[in-house]
Amino acid sequence: MAFYQFKETIKELDVDARSCLKYNESYLELKVFKILMRLVTSFFQTVFVGSLLLLALFVLFIAISYVIGQTLGSTWLGFVIVSVSLMLLALLSYRFRKKLKQTNNQFLLFTLV
């Protein structure tokens, strides 16, 4: 009789363990899905805000070009001046990219600590 109860207890233990593993697997799947959705949402929010900022900068540079052009008497010259200054800024950024990346990494390190 005791052996029969022991056998039934082992069977119940096996069923309970399998059930627990199944629920843990479901929980982990939901947890991974939640993390991935947060990641995707953050990515699209960043892309959206970045796009709006780039659009705002584009309009701002057009306005600055137009104002410089009106001041100098030639709209074309205003656009050339702003374009050349942006190209110089891009070249300087490219030239010092390693130093900028290092500075950015240090900034991120200090903000995370």
Stockholm file with secondary structure:
# STOCKHOLM 1.0

chainA/1-113         MAFYQFKETIKELDVDARSCLKYNESYLELKVFKILMRLVTSFFQTVFVGSLLLLALFVLFIAISYVIGQTLGSTWLGFVIVSVSLMLLALLSYRFRKKLKQTNNQFLLFTLV
#=GR chainA/1-113 SS CHHHHHHHHHHHHHHHHHHHHHHHHHHHHHHHHHHHHHHHHHHHHHHHHHHHHHHHHHHHHHHHHHHHHHHHTCHHHHHHHHHHHHHHHHHHHHHTHHHHHHHHHHHHHHHHC
#=GC SS_cons         CHHHHHHHHHHHHHHHHHHHHHHHHHHHHHHHHHHHHHHHHHHHHHHHHHHHHHHHHHHHHHHHHHHHHHHHTCHHHHHHHHHHHHHHHHHHHHHTHHHHHHHHHHHHHHHHC
//
